[in-house]
Amino acid sequence: MSDTMNGNDRLVFKDTPAAPPQEREKWKLLIVDDEEDVHKVTKLVLSGFSFSGKKLQMLSAYSRAEAEKLLAEHEDIAIILLDVVMEEDDAGLRLVRHIREELGNKWVRIILRTGQPGQAPEARVVIQYDINDYKSKTELTSEKLATTIISSLRAYRDIMTINRSRKGLEKIIDASATIFEMQS
């Protein structure tokens, strides 16, 4: 259907309602684990979760390669719950390096969640890799998982706010420099 407004033609799709705000704005959480049950339990525990008026959109990857593909498709993932040992003993740690070094993504909050802490000792991993939290699967109760997600979302939200402010200030500085150059 066509609409005319001030002599300009524009298409208006009346049969396509806009998604409600709660559907458009969700926190993206990526679960990376090779165990199907971990995905099911995590989704069950966090099914009704919301923070700051936004619900979670949970994405699943069962390998490092699947996670890399989802990260390429979704640049706005807020949190990654990441297993260390999957198709390789260090698949999770290699994914962290890919995220931080190759993708240059410093914003996403990475929570290492392992069932085999001996494979990736906490102190060494926290020092050598840019992860934001380290949890053993056995210690991560429903309540602790929710608390971890809340604190990670707060950090992500604040980092993104600071980043948007920085970009806004850069635009102001660039515009001011252009104006100054034009006046000179």
C-alpha positions as CSV (number, residue, x, y, z in Angstrom):
1,M,0.0,0.0,0.0
2,S,1.3,3.5,-0.8
3,D,0.8,6.6,1.2
4,T,1.4,10.1,-0.1
5,M,2.8,12.7,2.4
6,N,4.0,16.1,1.3
7,G,4.3,14.9,-2.3
8,N,6.7,12.0,-1.3
9,D,5.6,8.4,-1.9
10,R,6.4,6.0,0.9
11,L,5.4,2.4,1.4
12,V,3.4,1.6,4.5
13,F,3.0,-2.0,5.6
14,K,-0.1,-2.1,7.7
15,D,-0.2,-5.8,8.1
16,T,3.2,-5.9,9.8
17,P,2.8,-4.7,13.4
18,A,5.9,-3.4,15.2
19,A,7.2,-5.8,17.8
20,P,6.4,-4.8,21.4
21,P,9.3,-3.1,23.2
22,Q,9.8,-6.2,25.5
23,E,10.4,-8.3,22.4
24,R,12.7,-5.9,20.6
25,E,14.9,-5.3,23.6
26,K,16.3,-8.4,25.3
27,W,19.6,-9.2,26.8
28,K,21.4,-11.8,24.7
29,L,22.9,-14.7,26.6
30,L,25.0,-17.3,24.8
31,I,25.3,-20.7,26.4
32,V,28.4,-22.6,25.1
33,D,28.5,-26.1,26.3
34,D,28.7,-29.6,24.7
35,E,26.2,-31.0,27.1
36,E,22.5,-30.7,26.1
37,D,21.4,-31.0,29.8
38,V,23.4,-27.9,30.7
39,H,21.5,-25.9,28.1
40,K,18.1,-27.3,29.2
41,V,18.7,-26.6,32.9
42,T,20.1,-23.1,32.3
43,K,17.1,-22.2,30.1
44,L,14.7,-23.6,32.7
45,V,16.4,-21.8,35.6
46,L,16.5,-18.5,33.7
47,S,13.1,-18.8,31.9
48,G,11.3,-16.0,33.7
49,F,14.4,-13.9,34.3
50,S,14.4,-10.2,33.6
51,F,16.7,-7.3,34.5
52,S,16.1,-3.6,34.1
53,G,12.8,-4.3,32.3
54,K,14.4,-6.6,29.7
55,K,14.1,-10.4,29.4
56,L,16.8,-12.8,28.2
57,Q,17.2,-14.1,24.7
58,M,19.1,-17.3,25.2
59,L,21.2,-18.7,22.3
60,S,22.9,-22.1,22.3
61,A,26.2,-23.3,20.9
62,Y,27.5,-26.8,21.4
63,S,31.0,-26.2,20.2
64,R,33.6,-23.5,19.7
65,A,32.8,-23.3,16.0
66,E,29.1,-22.9,16.6
67,A,29.8,-20.2,19.2
68,E,32.1,-18.3,16.8
69,K,29.3,-18.4,14.2
70,L,26.7,-17.0,16.6
71,L,29.1,-14.3,17.8
72,A,29.6,-13.2,14.2
73,E,25.8,-13.0,13.7
74,H,25.0,-11.3,17.1
75,E,27.4,-8.6,18.0
76,D,25.3,-7.5,20.9
77,I,25.6,-10.6,23.1
78,A,25.9,-9.4,26.7
79,I,26.9,-12.6,28.5
80,I,28.5,-15.9,27.5
81,L,28.2,-18.9,29.9
82,L,31.2,-20.9,28.6
83,D,32.4,-24.4,29.3
84,V,36.2,-25.0,29.0
85,V,36.3,-28.6,27.9
86,M,34.2,-29.4,24.8
87,E,35.5,-30.9,21.5
88,E,39.0,-30.1,22.8
89,D,40.4,-29.8,26.3
90,D,40.9,-26.1,25.8
91,A,38.1,-25.2,23.4
92,G,36.5,-22.7,25.7
93,L,39.8,-20.9,26.4
94,R,40.6,-20.8,22.7
95,L,37.1,-19.2,22.2
96,V,38.0,-16.5,24.8
97,R,41.1,-15.6,22.9
98,H,39.1,-15.5,19.6
99,I,36.5,-13.1,21.2
100,R,39.0,-10.8,22.9
101,E,41.9,-10.8,20.4
102,E,40.5,-11.6,17.0
103,L,37.0,-10.0,17.3
104,G,38.3,-7.3,19.6
105,N,35.2,-7.7,21.8
106,K,36.0,-6.4,25.3
107,W,32.4,-5.7,26.2
108,V,30.8,-9.1,26.4
109,R,30.9,-10.6,29.9
110,I,32.4,-14.1,29.9
111,I,31.6,-16.5,32.7
112,L,33.7,-19.6,32.6
113,R,31.6,-22.5,33.8
114,T,33.4,-25.8,34.1
115,G,32.7,-29.3,35.3
116,Q,36.5,-30.1,35.3
117,P,38.3,-27.3,37.3
118,G,41.6,-29.2,37.0
119,Q,41.6,-28.7,33.3
120,A,41.6,-24.9,33.8
121,P,42.7,-23.9,37.3
122,E,40.9,-20.8,38.4
123,A,43.9,-18.6,39.4
124,R,45.8,-19.3,36.2
125,V,42.8,-18.8,33.9
126,V,41.7,-15.5,35.5
127,I,45.3,-14.2,35.2
128,Q,46.0,-15.4,31.6
129,Y,42.5,-14.9,30.0
130,D,40.2,-11.9,30.0
131,I,37.3,-13.6,31.6
132,N,34.9,-11.9,34.1
133,D,33.9,-14.8,36.3
134,Y,34.8,-18.4,37.0
135,K,32.3,-20.9,38.3
136,S,32.3,-24.6,38.9
137,K,29.2,-26.2,37.5
138,T,28.6,-27.9,40.9
139,E,28.6,-24.6,42.8
140,L,26.3,-22.8,40.5
141,T,22.9,-23.1,42.1
142,S,19.8,-21.4,40.6
143,E,20.2,-18.5,43.0
144,K,23.9,-18.1,42.4
145,L,23.4,-18.3,38.6
146,A,20.7,-15.5,38.8
147,T,23.0,-13.4,41.0
148,T,25.9,-13.9,38.6
149,I,23.7,-13.0,35.6
150,I,22.5,-9.8,37.3
151,S,26.0,-8.6,38.2
152,S,27.2,-9.4,34.7
153,L,24.3,-7.5,33.1
154,R,24.9,-4.5,35.3
155,A,28.5,-4.4,34.3
156,Y,27.7,-4.9,30.6
157,R,25.0,-2.2,30.7
158,D,27.4,0.3,32.4
159,I,30.2,-0.5,29.9
160,M,27.9,0.0,27.0
161,T,26.6,3.3,28.4
162,I,30.2,4.6,28.9
163,N,31.0,3.4,25.3
164,R,28.0,5.3,23.8
165,S,29.0,8.4,25.8
166,R,32.5,8.1,24.5
167,K,31.3,7.9,21.0
168,G,29.0,10.9,21.5
169,L,31.9,12.9,22.8
170,E,34.1,11.9,19.9
171,K,31.4,13.2,17.5
172,I,31.2,16.5,19.4
173,I,35.0,16.9,19.3
174,D,35.1,16.1,15.6
175,A,32.3,18.5,14.8
176,S,34.0,21.2,16.9
177,A,37.3,20.6,15.1
178,T,35.6,20.9,11.7
179,I,33.9,24.1,12.7
180,F,37.2,25.5,14.1
181,E,38.9,24.6,10.8
182,M,36.2,26.3,8.8
183,Q,36.5,29.5,10.8
184,S,40.3,29.6,10.5
